[in-house]
């Protein structure tokens, strides 16, 4: 296993313990024979490769040379290791800031007792839960390691991203939905390949997104104990609910917890970008699907129903706490924006969105696509 941080001095989070805890608690995937597993992995790799051409042709973005990031087919523990590495990279400035505050905080004695190990255990519990729900993921800020390669260049040595396809989860969902496995696997790959294309064909996008996230984190002025309490609440939900006698406060998300006025402004821009990226991926998946996925209509209908209903009350609580309910809205709102813009100005007109950070839609424009068209295309709407 790759080392993600020394256990002797774990600081705010013991990353090794987070990986170990999640790996120990992760639920086993669906039962498949060794030959079936090999066949699934091989097919996902083929579909990922085929999706490159489908997505490039439909979106008119990028060339074969721009796709320099690896595609990794992983199991649930592999997804955990990759995400811990990504979290550690992107959260490093915030955790260093929290570590500095820890010395003068009134809760220092409690933090000393709780330490990074408890936080690592509780983060591991959350990751074990999420690891069975993610079908695929483009890791934008992934640092390369021996076990988990990532794309890179002299201009971005810390990592250029990688595409993860979580094989056991894809098999689980295709069985749950009772859809044609080969079609479903290609359908998933089309969505995830769109994210890969977005970041490889738009060189400034990664740095822009990272800059926004770091600005958001830099504005964080929250006591470390408060953050630990939010992690603890999420972990308690996994363990069966809040402690007896405690009232539910509505399940505020981590994002809601740390918002200052400056952060709300940054968060509005981040929400707009994420809505664009997710909605674009859904739009492309639907646009390419009919020509290459025979059962796309059935898959789309069943998958939308699954998204809408969630799996359980526990899922709904954790969605709220972790901000995942916002991600569901991003799929819907972003897809409507992309569809409206393409209908109005065509694919090439829509692709002006990738020109620079200034041509990205605002949160208001996501809801009012005509405003984006009027601003970017400098054209009055009747």
HELIX and SHEET records of a PDB file:
HELIX    1   1 UNK A   15  UNK A   25  1                                  11    
HELIX    2   2 UNK A   34  UNK A   59  1                                  26    
HELIX    3   3 UNK A   64  UNK A   66  5                                   3    
HELIX    4   4 UNK A   76  UNK A  102  1                                  27    
HELIX    5   5 UNK A  108  UNK A  130  1                                  23    
HELIX    6   6 UNK A  167  UNK A  177  1                                  11    
HELIX    7   7 UNK A  181  UNK A  201  1                                  21    
HELIX    8   8 UNK A  203  UNK A  218  1                                  16    
HELIX    9   9 UNK A  224  UNK A  239  1                                  16    
HELIX   10  10 UNK A  254  UNK A  257  1                                   4    
HELIX   11  11 UNK A  261  UNK A  292  1                                  32    
HELIX   12  12 UNK A  296  UNK A  309  1                                  14    
HELIX   13  13 UNK A  313  UNK A  322  1                                  10    
HELIX   14  14 UNK A  324  UNK A  350  1                                  27    
HELIX   15  15 UNK A  351  UNK A  354  5                                   4    
HELIX   16  16 UNK A  357  UNK A  359  5                                   3    
HELIX   17  17 UNK A  363  UNK A  367  1                                   5    
HELIX   18  18 UNK A  369  UNK A  376  1                                   8    
SHEET    1   A 3 UNK A  71  UNK A  74  0                                        
SHEET    2   A 3 UNK A 162  UNK A 166  1                                        
SHEET    3   A 3 UNK A 136  UNK A 139 -1                                        
END                                                                             
